């Protein structure tokens, strides 16, 4: 253990040792996520026993928490769009994750990165993907080519969303993939607010009217966040995904 985190000591990075090291890193990462989840579960149980109201973050399912965490990592650590995705297997276990990296590689979308990370042993036809924003044409095509059975998205993308493409023709319908639009009002608001903040700060105004028509409250919130310099403050304060989500829900949720 190292400062409350699981750590992997240095090893020879050449040849077989390098492969073993990467395997070890994966095991440690999974163990760390399990440890973090256990801590969150303990905190939730503590609040329940004390009669404390469940936080907005606690109300999210694990796939949505993980997808949001990927989005915030891309947004605050790497300066990319706040989009994250995870893939779950038939048991609902998370088997792959991905965050947006389009700020340095235009093809590095969250969904593509998550799909590429699915282990080869996994039956993809029984998997579903959770993504914070409706997939674009490229990502929708990648989901079809991966033969997943379902796609869930937390917010529509009124400019580039293309999930309707899953029903475009016989080829796309050959492997049925169900589309699940937003169901969580608070999560949808948070995602639209963050995406709008990112787009405004980056000078991407081309589709502003479409976003405003789709979600006036989220668009207004995102504009206010950009004007106030919220992104820089969040980066400096090292907010966790849970802290940021609960904060945004508390100040802007309907």
ZADO-1210 file (C-alpha; in nm, 4 decimals, padded with zeros to 6 digits):
<atoms>
<atom x="00.0000" y="00.0000" z="00.0000" code="UNK" pos="1"/>
<atom x="00.1272" y="00.3545" z="-00.0779" code="UNK" pos="2"/>
<atom x="-00.0510" y="00.6544" z="00.0768" code="UNK" pos="3"/>
<atom x="-00.3866" y="00.4770" z="00.0650" code="UNK" pos="4"/>
<atom x="-00.3325" y="00.3571" z="-00.2929" code="UNK" pos="5"/>
<atom x="-00.2351" y="00.0181" z="-00.4283" code="UNK" pos="6"/>
<atom x="00.1106" y="00.0387" z="-00.5879" code="UNK" pos="7"/>
<atom x="00.3170" y="-00.1768" z="-00.8194" code="UNK" pos="8"/>
<atom x="00.6923" y="-00.1795" z="-00.7689" code="UNK" pos="9"/>
<atom x="00.9372" y="-00.1288" z="-01.0576" code="UNK" pos="10"/>
<atom x="01.0273" y="-00.4258" z="-01.2764" code="UNK" pos="11"/>
<atom x="01.2338" y="-00.4910" z="-01.5855" code="UNK" pos="12"/>
<atom x="01.0337" y="-00.3452" z="-01.8776" code="UNK" pos="13"/>
<atom x="01.1961" y="-00.5587" z="-02.1484" code="UNK" pos="14"/>
<atom x="01.0453" y="-00.8550" z="-02.3301" code="UNK" pos="15"/>
<atom x="00.8288" y="-01.0887" z="-02.1263" code="UNK" pos="16"/>
<atom x="00.8793" y="-00.8821" z="-01.8133" code="UNK" pos="17"/>
<atom x="00.7128" y="-00.5900" z="-01.9870" code="UNK" pos="18"/>
<atom x="00.4043" y="-00.7980" z="-02.0686" code="UNK" pos="19"/>
<atom x="00.3900" y="-00.9240" z="-01.7122" code="UNK" pos="20"/>
<atom x="00.4241" y="-00.5676" z="-01.5871" code="UNK" pos="21"/>
<atom x="00.1321" y="-00.4486" z="-01.8025" code="UNK" pos="22"/>
<atom x="-00.0767" y="-00.7388" z="-01.6748" code="UNK" pos="23"/>
<atom x="00.0174" y="-00.6433" z="-01.3202" code="UNK" pos="24"/>
<atom x="-00.0778" y="-00.2822" z="-01.3839" code="UNK" pos="25"/>
<atom x="-00.4214" y="-00.3966" z="-01.5018" code="UNK" pos="26"/>
<atom x="-00.4719" y="-00.6104" z="-01.1933" code="UNK" pos="27"/>
<atom x="-00.3693" y="-00.3258" z="-00.9658" code="UNK" pos="28"/>
<atom x="-00.5986" y="-00.0825" z="-01.1487" code="UNK" pos="29"/>
<atom x="-00.8947" y="-00.3184" z="-01.1110" code="UNK" pos="30"/>
<atom x="-00.8116" y="-00.3725" z="-00.7462" code="UNK" pos="31"/>
<atom x="-00.7878" y="00.0020" z="-00.6889" code="UNK" pos="32"/>
<atom x="-01.1278" y="00.0565" z="-00.8498" code="UNK" pos="33"/>
<atom x="-01.2754" y="-00.2167" z="-00.6301" code="UNK" pos="34"/>
<atom x="-01.1187" y="-00.0513" z="-00.3250" code="UNK" pos="35"/>
<atom x="-01.2569" y="00.2878" z="-00.4232" code="UNK" pos="36"/>
<atom x="-01.6020" y="00.1378" z="-00.4788" code="UNK" pos="37"/>
<atom x="-01.5871" y="-00.0312" z="-00.1379" code="UNK" pos="38"/>
<atom x="-01.5074" y="00.3037" z="00.0211" code="UNK" pos="39"/>
<atom x="-01.7968" y="00.4693" z="-00.1585" code="UNK" pos="40"/>
<atom x="-02.0304" y="00.1883" z="-00.0543" code="UNK" pos="41"/>
<atom x="-01.9183" y="00.2274" z="00.3058" code="UNK" pos="42"/>
<atom x="-01.9830" y="00.6007" z="00.2886" code="UNK" pos="43"/>
<atom x="-02.3287" y="00.5424" z="00.1403" code="UNK" pos="44"/>
<atom x="-02.4094" y="00.2916" z="00.4125" code="UNK" pos="45"/>
<atom x="-02.2924" y="00.5399" z="00.6750" code="UNK" pos="46"/>
<atom x="-02.5232" y="00.8058" z="00.5354" code="UNK" pos="47"/>
<atom x="-02.8116" y="00.5598" z="00.5236" code="UNK" pos="48"/>
<atom x="-02.7677" y="00.4643" z="00.8880" code="UNK" pos="49"/>
<atom x="-02.7497" y="00.8279" z="00.9902" code="UNK" pos="50"/>
<atom x="-03.0629" y="00.9014" z="00.7935" code="UNK" pos="51"/>
<atom x="-02.8741" y="01.1346" z="00.5604" code="UNK" pos="52"/>
<atom x="-03.0284" y="01.1941" z="00.2193" code="UNK" pos="53"/>
<atom x="-02.8596" y="01.0080" z="-00.0673" code="UNK" pos="54"/>
<atom x="-02.6432" y="01.2373" z="-00.2761" code="UNK" pos="55"/>
<atom x="-02.7095" y="01.2854" z="-00.6499" code="UNK" pos="56"/>
<atom x="-02.3883" y="01.0929" z="-00.7222" code="UNK" pos="57"/>
<atom x="-02.5041" y="00.7956" z="-00.5153" code="UNK" pos="58"/>
<atom x="-02.8239" y="00.7874" z="-00.7197" code="UNK" pos="59"/>
<atom x="-02.6262" y="00.7147" z="-01.0383" code="UNK" pos="60"/>
<atom x="-02.5679" y="00.3538" z="-01.1394" code="UNK" pos="61"/>
<atom x="-02.2087" y="00.2297" z="-01.1489" code="UNK" pos="62"/>
<atom x="-02.1831" y="00.2470" z="-01.5308" code="UNK" pos="63"/>
<atom x="-02.2933" y="00.6103" z="-01.5285" code="UNK" pos="64"/>
<atom x="-02.0552" y="00.6959" z="-01.2460" code="UNK" pos="65"/>
<atom x="-01.7686" y="00.5354" z="-01.4363" code="UNK" pos="66"/>
<atom x="-01.8598" y="00.7004" z="-01.7675" code="UNK" pos="67"/>
<atom x="-01.8848" y="01.0389" z="-01.5975" code="UNK" pos="68"/>
<atom x="-01.5489" y="00.9830" z="-01.4290" code="UNK" pos="69"/>
<atom x="-01.3916" y="00.9157" z="-01.7695" code="UNK" pos="70"/>
<atom x="-01.5518" y="01.2330" z="-01.9040" code="UNK" pos="71"/>
<atom x="-01.4156" y="01.4441" z="-01.6190" code="UNK" pos="72"/>
<atom x="-01.0663" y="01.2952" z="-01.6579" code="UNK" pos="73"/>
<atom x="-01.0689" y="01.3950" z="-02.0251" code="UNK" pos="74"/>
<atom x="-01.2096" y="01.7387" z="-01.9422" code="UNK" pos="75"/>
<atom x="-00.9988" y="01.8417" z="-01.6428" code="UNK" pos="76"/>
<atom x="-00.6754" y="01.6462" z="-01.6905" code="UNK" pos="77"/>
<atom x="-00.6359" y="01.6487" z="-02.0668" code="UNK" pos="78"/>
<atom x="-00.8302" y="01.9536" z="-02.1841" code="UNK" pos="79"/>
<atom x="-01.0594" y="01.7510" z="-02.4096" code="UNK" pos="80"/>
<atom x="-01.4365" y="01.7482" z="-02.4441" code="UNK" pos="81"/>
<atom x="-01.6158" y="01.6118" z="-02.1334" code="UNK" pos="82"/>
<atom x="-01.7197" y="01.2821" z="-02.2870" code="UNK" pos="83"/>
<atom x="-01.6632" y="00.9398" z="-02.1340" code="UNK" pos="84"/>
<atom x="-01.7798" y="00.5869" z="-02.2062" code="UNK" pos="85"/>
<atom x="-01.7744" y="00.2414" z="-02.0506" code="UNK" pos="86"/>
<atom x="-01.8682" y="-00.1020" z="-02.1800" code="UNK" pos="87"/>
<atom x="-02.0509" y="-00.3513" z="-01.9592" code="UNK" pos="88"/>
<atom x="-02.0850" y="-00.7253" z="-02.0110" code="UNK" pos="89"/>
<atom x="-02.3939" y="-00.9449" z="-01.9759" code="UNK" pos="90"/>
<atom x="-02.3665" y="-00.9282" z="-01.5936" code="UNK" pos="91"/>
<atom x="-02.3421" y="-00.5509" z="-01.5946" code="UNK" pos="92"/>
<atom x="-01.9736" y="-00.5562" z="-01.5016" code="UNK" pos="93"/>
<atom x="-01.7563" y="-00.2834" z="-01.6508" code="UNK" pos="94"/>
<atom x="-01.5060" y="-00.4413" z="-01.8903" code="UNK" pos="95"/>
<atom x="-01.3696" y="-00.1374" z="-02.0761" code="UNK" pos="96"/>
<atom x="-01.3435" y="00.2397" z="-02.0380" code="UNK" pos="97"/>
<atom x="-01.2550" y="00.5324" z="-02.2582" code="UNK" pos="98"/>
<atom x="-01.2359" y="00.9099" z="-02.2460" code="UNK" pos="99"/>
<atom x="-01.2327" y="01.1704" z="-02.5197" code="UNK" pos="100"/>
<atom x="-00.8914" y="01.2581" z="-02.6572" code="UNK" pos="101"/>
<atom x="-00.9953" y="01.4512" z="-02.9673" code="UNK" pos="102"/>
<atom x="-00.8005" y="01.7583" z="-02.8565" code="UNK" pos="103"/>
<atom x="-00.4855" y="01.5778" z="-02.9759" code="UNK" pos="104"/>
<atom x="-00.6299" y="01.3150" z="-03.2110" code="UNK" pos="105"/>
<atom x="-00.9581" y="01.3805" z="-03.3918" code="UNK" pos="106"/>
<atom x="-01.0347" y="01.0070" z="-03.4053" code="UNK" pos="107"/>
<atom x="-00.9804" y="00.9578" z="-03.0313" code="UNK" pos="108"/>
<atom x="-01.3449" y="00.9609" z="-02.9275" code="UNK" pos="109"/>
<atom x="-01.4552" y="00.8149" z="-02.5948" code="UNK" pos="110"/>
<atom x="-01.6681" y="00.5406" z="-02.7469" code="UNK" pos="111"/>
<atom x="-01.3968" y="00.4306" z="-02.9903" code="UNK" pos="112"/>
<atom x="-01.1406" y="00.4207" z="-02.7097" code="UNK" pos="113"/>
<atom x="-01.3725" y="00.2151" z="-02.4891" code="UNK" pos="114"/>
<atom x="-01.4552" y="-00.0281" z="-02.7701" code="UNK" pos="115"/>
<atom x="-01.0866" y="-00.0743" z="-02.8490" code="UNK" pos="116"/>
<atom x="-01.0218" y="-00.1619" z="-02.4835" code="UNK" pos="117"/>
<atom x="-01.2695" y="-00.4530" z="-02.4689" code="UNK" pos="118"/>
<atom x="-01.0743" y="-00.7699" z="-02.3802" code="UNK" pos="119"/>
<atom x="-01.0702" y="-01.0306" z="-02.6560" code="UNK" pos="120"/>
<atom x="-01.2186" y="-01.2931" z="-02.4225" code="UNK" pos="121"/>
<atom x="-01.5423" y="-01.0939" z="-02.3907" code="UNK" pos="122"/>
<atom x="-01.8483" y="-01.1804" z="-02.6015" code="UNK" pos="123"/>
<atom x="-01.9185" y="-00.8385" z="-02.7506" code="UNK" pos="124"/>
<atom x="-02.2647" y="-00.9378" z="-02.8693" code="UNK" pos="125"/>
<atom x="-02.3738" y="-00.9437" z="-02.5040" code="UNK" pos="126"/>
<atom x="-02.2162" y="-00.6080" z="-02.4182" code="UNK" pos="127"/>
<atom x="-02.3655" y="-00.2601" z="-02.3982" code="UNK" pos="128"/>
<atom x="-02.1968" y="00.0796" z="-02.3984" code="UNK" pos="129"/>
<atom x="-02.2782" y="00.3734" z="-02.1717" code="UNK" pos="130"/>
<atom x="-02.1633" y="00.7105" z="-02.2985" code="UNK" pos="131"/>
<atom x="-02.2204" y="01.0571" z="-02.1601" code="UNK" pos="132"/>
<atom x="-02.3139" y="01.2027" z="-02.5001" code="UNK" pos="133"/>
<atom x="-02.5016" y="01.0598" z="-02.7965" code="UNK" pos="134"/>
<atom x="-02.2489" y="00.8961" z="-03.0315" code="UNK" pos="135"/>
<atom x="-02.1466" y="01.0721" z="-03.3525" code="UNK" pos="136"/>
<atom x="-02.1552" y="00.8995" z="-03.6963" code="UNK" pos="137"/>
<atom x="-01.8050" y="00.7526" z="-03.6511" code="UNK" pos="138"/>
<atom x="-01.8777" y="00.6148" z="-03.3039" code="UNK" pos="139"/>
<atom x="-02.2185" y="00.4818" z="-03.4046" code="UNK" pos="140"/>
<atom x="-02.0509" y="00.2946" z="-03.6886" code="UNK" pos="141"/>
<atom x="-01.7864" y="00.1602" z="-03.4512" code="UNK" pos="142"/>
<atom x="-02.0564" y="00.0375" z="-03.2128" code="UNK" pos="143"/>
<atom x="-02.2265" y="-00.1442" z="-03.5025" code="UNK" pos="144"/>
<atom x="-01.8990" y="-00.2982" z="-03.6202" code="UNK" pos="145"/>
<atom x="-01.8305" y="-00.4156" z="-03.2644" code="UNK" pos="146"/>
<atom x="-02.1731" y="-00.5856" z="-03.2691" code="UNK" pos="147"/>
<atom x="-02.2810" y="-00.4572" z="-02.9283" code="UNK" pos="148"/>
<atom x="-02.6395" y="-00.5163" z="-02.8262" code="UNK" pos="149"/>
<atom x="-02.7155" y="-00.1739" z="-02.6827" code="UNK" pos="150"/>
<atom x="-02.6056" y="00.1881" z="-02.6427" code="UNK" pos="151"/>
<atom x="-02.7087" y="00.4187" z="-02.3571" code="UNK" pos="152"/>
<atom x="-02.6381" y="00.7925" z="-02.3697" code="UNK" pos="153"/>
<atom x="-02.6894" y="01.0518" z="-02.0981" code="UNK" pos="154"/>
<atom x="-02.7619" y="01.3471" z="-02.3265" code="UNK" pos="155"/>
<atom x="-02.8528" y="01.4025" z="-02.6887" code="UNK" pos="156"/>
<atom x="-02.6057" y="01.5697" z="-02.9229" code="UNK" pos="157"/>
<atom x="-02.8220" y="01.8012" z="-03.1373" code="UNK" pos="158"/>
<atom x="-02.5335" y="01.8748" z="-03.3724" code="UNK" pos="159"/>
<atom x="-02.3535" y="01.5427" z="-03.4269" code="UNK" pos="160"/>
<atom x="-02.5662" y="01.2725" z="-03.2607" code="UNK" pos="161"/>
<atom x="-02.6326" y="00.9877" z="-03.5014" code="UNK" pos="162"/>
<atom x="-02.7833" y="00.6894" z="-03.3187" code="UNK" pos="163"/>
<atom x="-03.0681" y="00.6868" z="-03.5718" code="UNK" pos="164"/>
<atom x="-02.8025" y="00.5487" z="-03.8080" code="UNK" pos="165"/>
<atom x="-02.8340" y="00.2131" z="-03.6285" code="UNK" pos="166"/>
<atom x="-03.1556" y="00.1630" z="-03.8269" code="UNK" pos="167"/>
<atom x="-03.0315" y="00.3183" z="-04.1512" code="UNK" pos="168"/>
<atom x="-03.0196" y="00.0085" z="-04.3699" code="UNK" pos="169"/>
<atom x="-03.0116" y="-00.3709" z="-04.3730" code="UNK" pos="170"/>
<atom x="-02.6422" y="-00.3862" z="-04.2892" code="UNK" pos="171"/>
<atom x="-02.6841" y="-00.1679" z="-03.9803" code="UNK" pos="172"/>
<atom x="-02.9864" y="-00.3709" z="-03.8670" code="UNK" pos="173"/>
<atom x="-02.8186" y="-00.7094" z="-03.9179" code="UNK" pos="174"/>
<atom x="-02.6933" y="-00.7110" z="-03.5576" code="UNK" pos="175"/>
<atom x="-02.9709" y="-00.5421" z="-03.3568" code="UNK" pos="176"/>
<atom x="-02.8431" y="-00.2733" z="-03.1218" code="UNK" pos="177"/>
<atom x="-03.1030" y="-00.1042" z="-02.9044" code="UNK" pos="178"/>
<atom x="-03.0701" y="00.2685" z="-02.8422" code="UNK" pos="179"/>
<atom x="-03.1489" y="00.4045" z="-02.4947" code="UNK" pos="180"/>
<atom x="-03.1923" y="00.7843" z="-02.4805" code="UNK" pos="181"/>
<atom x="-03.1510" y="00.9989" z="-02.1659" code="UNK" pos="182"/>
<atom x="-03.3561" y="00.9020" z="-01.8597" code="UNK" pos="183"/>
<atom x="-03.1841" y="01.0970" z="-01.5795" code="UNK" pos="184"/>
<atom x="-03.2827" y="01.4656" z="-01.5861" code="UNK" pos="185"/>
<atom x="-03.0047" y="01.5775" z="-01.3521" code="UNK" pos="186"/>
<atom x="-02.7317" y="01.3868" z="-01.5375" code="UNK" pos="187"/>
<atom x="-02.8553" y="01.5211" z="-01.8713" code="UNK" pos="188"/>
<atom x="-02.8411" y="01.8781" z="-01.7384" code="UNK" pos="189"/>
<atom x="-02.4882" y="01.8331" z="-01.6023" code="UNK" pos="190"/>
<atom x="-02.3595" y="01.6857" z="-01.9290" code="UNK" pos="191"/>
<atom x="-02.5143" y="01.9591" z="-02.1443" code="UNK" pos="192"/>
<atom x="-02.3765" y="02.2250" z="-01.9094" code="UNK" pos="193"/>
<atom x="-02.0234" y="02.0849" z="-01.9267" code="UNK" pos="194"/>
<atom x="-02.0284" y="02.0293" z="-02.3029" code="UNK" pos="195"/>
<atom x="-02.1624" y="02.3820" z="-02.3571" code="UNK" pos="196"/>
<atom x="-01.8917" y="02.5248" z="-02.1293" code="UNK" pos="197"/>
<atom x="-01.6240" y="02.3391" z="-02.3239" code="UNK" pos="198"/>
<atom x="-01.7616" y="02.4435" z="-02.6633" code="UNK" pos="199"/>
<atom x="-01.7965" y="02.8093" z="-02.5635" code="UNK" pos="200"/>
<atom x="-01.4483" y="02.8235" z="-02.4093" code="UNK" pos="201"/>
<atom x="-01.3024" y="02.6565" z="-02.7210" code="UNK" pos="202"/>
<atom x="-01.4853" y="02.8973" z="-02.9528" code="UNK" pos="203"/>
<atom x="-01.7101" y="02.6305" z="-03.1061" code="UNK" pos="204"/>
<atom x="-02.0216" y="02.8448" z="-03.1638" code="UNK" pos="205"/>
<atom x="-02.1362" y="02.6943" z="-03.4922" code="UNK" pos="206"/>
<atom x="-02.4090" y="02.4785" z="-03.3372" code="UNK" pos="207"/>
<atom x="-02.4948" y="02.7047" z="-03.0420" code="UNK" pos="208"/>
<atom x="-02.8564" y="02.7610" z="-03.1495" code="UNK" pos="209"/>
<atom x="-02.9235" y="02.3879" z="-03.1772" code="UNK" pos="210"/>
<atom x="-02.7886" y="02.3250" z="-02.8270" code="UNK" pos="211"/>
<atom x="-02.9940" y="02.6126" z="-02.6888" code="UNK" pos="212"/>
<atom x="-03.3123" y="02.4811" z="-02.8490" code="UNK" pos="213"/>
<atom x="-03.2446" y="02.1304" z="-02.7220" code="UNK" pos="214"/>
<atom x="-03.1675" y="02.2208" z="-02.3608" code="UNK" pos="215"/>
<atom x="-03.2068" y="02.5933" z="-02.2754" code="UNK" pos="216"/>
<atom x="-03.1232" y="02.5457" z="-01.9068" code="UNK" pos="217"/>
<atom x="-02.8077" y="02.3441" z="-01.9710" code="UNK" pos="218"/>
<atom x="-02.6930" y="02.5826" z="-02.2439" code="UNK" pos="219"/>
<atom x="-02.7422" y="02.8815" z="-02.0153" code="UNK" pos="220"/>
<atom x="-02.5634" y="02.7088" z="-01.7278" code="UNK" pos="221"/>
<atom x="-02.2707" y="02.6150" z="-01.9534" code="UNK" pos="222"/>
<atom x="-02.2423" y="02.9708" z="-02.0802" code="UNK" pos="223"/>
<atom x="-02.2303" y="03.1033" z="-01.7246" code="UNK" pos="224"/>
<atom x="-01.9641" y="02.8488" z="-01.6295" code="UNK" pos="225"/>
<atom x="-01.7459" y="02.9510" z="-01.9236" code="UNK" pos="226"/>
<atom x="-01.7852" y="03.3203" z="-01.8444" code="UNK" pos="227"/>
<atom x="-01.6908" y="03.2680" z="-01.4792" code="UNK" pos="228"/>
<atom x="-01.3731" y="03.0700" z="-01.5524" code="UNK" pos="229"/>
<atom x="-01.5093" y="02.7644" z="-01.3714" code="UNK" pos="230"/>
<atom x="-01.2958" y="02.5164" z="-01.5665" code="UNK" pos="231"/>
<atom x="-00.9684" y="02.6709" z="-01.4502" code="UNK" pos="232"/>
<atom x="-01.0912" y="02.6772" z="-01.0918" code="UNK" pos="233"/>
<atom x="-01.1901" y="02.3104" z="-01.1065" code="UNK" pos="234"/>
<atom x="-00.8544" y="02.2106" z="-01.2505" code="UNK" pos="235"/>
<atom x="-00.6707" y="02.4005" z="-00.9770" code="UNK" pos="236"/>
<atom x="-00.8838" y="02.2519" z="-00.6983" code="UNK" pos="237"/>
<atom x="-00.8497" y="01.8905" z="-00.8236" code="UNK" pos="238"/>
<atom x="-01.2200" y="01.8170" z="-00.7824" code="UNK" pos="239"/>
<atom x="-01.3249" y="01.4530" z="-00.7985" code="UNK" pos="240"/>
<atom x="-01.6003" y="01.3493" z="-01.0413" code="UNK" pos="241"/>
<atom x="-01.8323" y="01.2929" z="-00.7451" code="UNK" pos="242"/>
<atom x="-01.7677" y="01.6391" z="-00.6008" code="UNK" pos="243"/>
<atom x="-01.8122" y="01.8106" z="-00.9363" code="UNK" pos="244"/>
<atom x="-02.1321" y="01.6228" z="-01.0175" code="UNK" pos="245"/>
<atom x="-02.2945" y="01.6906" z="-00.6810" code="UNK" pos="246"/>
<atom x="-02.1914" y="02.0574" z="-00.7024" code="UNK" pos="247"/>
<atom x="-02.3415" y="02.1068" z="-01.0477" code="UNK" pos="248"/>
<atom x="-02.6640" y="01.9297" z="-00.9535" code="UNK" pos="249"/>
<atom x="-02.6970" y="02.1416" z="-00.6400" code="UNK" pos="250"/>
<atom x="-02.6615" y="02.4705" z="-00.8273" code="UNK" pos="251"/>
<atom x="-02.8495" y="02.3898" z="-01.1436" code="UNK" pos="252"/>
<atom x="-03.0708" y="02.0824" z="-01.1272" code="UNK" pos="253"/>
<atom x="-03.4431" y="02.1425" z="-01.1821" code="UNK" pos="254"/>
</atoms>
